[in-house]
Amino acid sequence: MNLPAGMLATDAVVTGIGVVVPPGTPADPGRPWFDTRARLGPRGYKYLPAASRYLLAAAREAMADGGGLDLVPGERRAATFGTNSGSAAVLDGMDRTVADGHADDLSPAMAPFFAINVLGSRPCAEYEVKGFQLTLTSPRVAGLEAMEVGLRALSLGRCSSLLVAAMEDGPPGPASPVADGPALPEEGAVAMVFEPPAAAAARGGRWYGACRARTAFLPPHLAGTREGQDRLGRIVTDLLTGLGADRPLPVHVIADGSAVGETVAAVLTAHPRTGPITSRTAAGLGCLTPMVRLAGLLAARTGDRLIVTATAEGNLALARIFDPGRSPC
Amino acid sequence: MTEVVVTGLGAVTCHGDGAAALWEAMLAAAARPPDRPRDPLGHMDLRLMHLVPGVDAAERAGRFAITAAAEAIEDAGLDAEPPPARTAVVVGSCMGEVGVRERGRGPETGDAWNPAFRIAARVGDRIGAYGSNVSVASACAAGGFSVSVGADMIRCGEADVVLAGGSDAYSRVALACFNRLGSVDPVRCRPFDRDRRGTVFAEGAGMLVLESARHAARRGARAYARIAGIGWSCDAYHPTAPEPSGRQIARAMTEALGGDARLGCVIPHATGTPRGDVVESRALSAALGEHLAEVPLYSLKALIGHTGGAAAALALCAATMVLRHRVVPPNVRLGAQDPECAVRLPQDAPARLDRPRVLVNGSAFGGNNAALVLEEAA
């Protein structure tokens, strides 16, 4: 099997994509857009938080799109989910119920969702994901973080197929202004199924391309300092090496206007191993936007690309898309 | 594969700050009665939880994590200089820094976005670590997964040093939900006790410095323990209830054991919920077979309560100290052991660790299971 330049046999390929987000951009918080009955079915979803419904719908789309998650035994299937505000509205409602009334007024069916990882429980049960499920939650990078952690586990043999997804619902309350304009709450989910290319090829599956992700950190209190920029430059070099980016690639930036975000963008712009910044998207209040961007670029088969996101909290993530190569995608 | 060793520990529990305070409490084996958090809007019947003493702030979980991280770094001898270039931070938490988002518990943050899971970022900013900074939110197994993820980073050559662990603090919503689910014990946390009625949550943080053995040796650091095995699984069954056979819990343990079921000690997940303790006992029997009868269990939550996302990290700190001292502390005395939980729980006096190999379990809502085996470092 011929692999594109820089891609290794251990890199997993994306065989199915599901994107469930409000139509149009930016999102209009509060506008109904998700028809649970049409998307999921008539019964069994009343006590499922919105983020969990979005996740389930996106996972089903990714499977219908050709994702081979269920083509290996359940104990070899795994899922990694990223979210920041997936349960924010649920927790806010529960808090109001307890503060204004009593814990006895809580719905026992919804009570388990105080734990944010339970948002992923339903799709794991539906697809008998018994390998493992992990929920990652770093601000704004959690989707790419879920991809990094999941693909690392896959490369270590902890699973043979992997569902990576990000889901958000909120947060409740008004949008937060940032330098690039108002950052809006995010709603929806993005899901991708990863498999080893040999497995996908053996079953005659097609793929959109391979991905790798790497995360790092720029301590916010050092973001504006020479030390911070110097260290970040070396970190970015390491990250690009880890991504197999040995030549300049077009860069898509998702930024929140913070000092960390601006420093990361400046270091990338000046770095000899990155290409031009071809797009710049305002970050939302969650981890969904980078994953929507990633899914869009994969689906459009744009070839080699880098996606970068960095946050005021200091987290930064880079994702590399590899050209699909010979897949009949 | 790259060997991963533990070179530093930090702990914050209801028994105070410091791994030494935890070890002292383990040897004394005296359970404290739960505290009653001061929360005028916390309307629930059993507002019981073990609190970390001396901290009066809404942003508690981050503070605990930073305290534990600073201790672990100092313990590892890494405090004299900025952390090595390839230092990562992985923090597990069930609720994150949720306190400031609950009504009346912290300063109003207005319109500012205030993501709950920023504990790892606070630790990374405090210590100046530029490596990966990961937040794991796998509920009550988060600490076990976070240490596993940190070890995986080192094994894959992505980091030399990882500060990994977990932290959680009082959350009105979490405790109210456990009240609603009827899962709070009105007396104290009593794992494996015939009369147990649920768990009692607790605040706390546990942090471990993980290093590649080569990195530790190069700088002359002593290694307390090595990570000998990691196993993960998912029940794929129910949001709260463990799958009754415990098959996936046993599978995680079996994977971590790597073909050798002989152990010197087990620190189980054991929260005190009636069903959970029985299922884990069965899973232990399936994974350890005839060896279960010989191995002492040390039930940490009976002593410090259930620290949520910190639980497995604190259990790993405890396991490391068991290996270091070659002693299994006595369990907090049970009223009467549940006959359905056929496990060995020595309660009279500290015992010598017969085999320098300890299994730690962590399980969570959503059926997320992580098991790790620590061994004495060479």
Interface residues (C-beta under 8 A of the other chain):
Chain A: G74 E75 A78 A79 N84 S85 A88 L91 D92 M94 D95 R96 V98 A99 G101 H102 A103 D104 L106 P108 A111 P112 F113 F114 A115 I116 N117 V118 G120 S121 R122 C124 A125 Y127 E128 V129 K130 G131 F132 Q133 L134 T135 L136 T137 S138 P139 R140 A142 E145 E148 V149 R152 A153 S155 L156 R158 P171 G173 P174 A175 S176 P177 A183 R214 T215 A216 F217 L218 P219 P220 H221 L222 R231 L232 R234 I235 D238 G242 L285 E313 G314 N315
Chain B: L41 G42 H43 M44 D45 A85 R86 V89 C94 M95 G96 V98 R101 E102 R103 G104 D111 A112 W113 P115 A116 F117 R118 A120 A121 G124 D125 G128 A129 Y130 G131 S132 N133 V134 S135 V136 A137 S138 A139 C140 F145 V149 D152 M153 R155 C156 E158 S171 R172 V173 A174 A176 C177 F178 N179 R180 L181 W232 S233 C234 D235 A236 Y237 H238 P239 T240 Q248 R251 A364 F365 G366 G367 N368
